Amino acid sequence: MPQIEEVGAYLKGVWLLVLGDRSGFDWLDITATGVWRSFAAFLWCLPAMAVGWAAWRLFYLEQMPTGTETGLGFIVRLFLVDMTIWIVPLVLVAVLAKPLGYGDMLASIIISTNWLAVPTVYAMAVPLAIRLVIPGGQGLAYLLSLILLLANFTVVFKLVKTVTNNQLLLASAISALLILPSLMLSEALPPLLGLMPIYPTPL
């Protein structure tokens, strides 16, 4: 697993790419090994994800009858949701690489977006932490979440635009593949896995 100094170098490279500076590639390991090692970013994100799981559990319990319990299985299902949301868009990007003609950029896309997820996930954990520690902080948390979500969309596009050497149409298509499936899965999976509160049917 990459150590913190190595991760810091990767994040510097990603930030340079977001700024449009292709010298950011010099800070990344753009090899087959680098592709697989970049998935260690998921492990680095686990502490921030745990904040999200705690916030979701709090929301769930607030909506359910007193005495409702959430055991380890609840957390495992939240973990599976996050893992699916991470992996599925990358699979789609990989499957469509040859038809859309960006196969030579695929490693760079996977590596850079995986490491971009580290600061993104930690940033998104801030409003969730606010909801956990500040009573009545839901409004502030929702507003901050929306701002961060829009900022994330912008950063992803700018990163992909640099990776594709400013091919705007291609960058837009790849960005959509990275963003839209994640949004759809985040809406579809929680009800499917029993992670949404069950509200009583009115008589």
Order of alpha helices (4+ residues) and beta strands (2+ residues): alpha-alpha-alpha-alpha-alpha-alpha-alpha-alpha
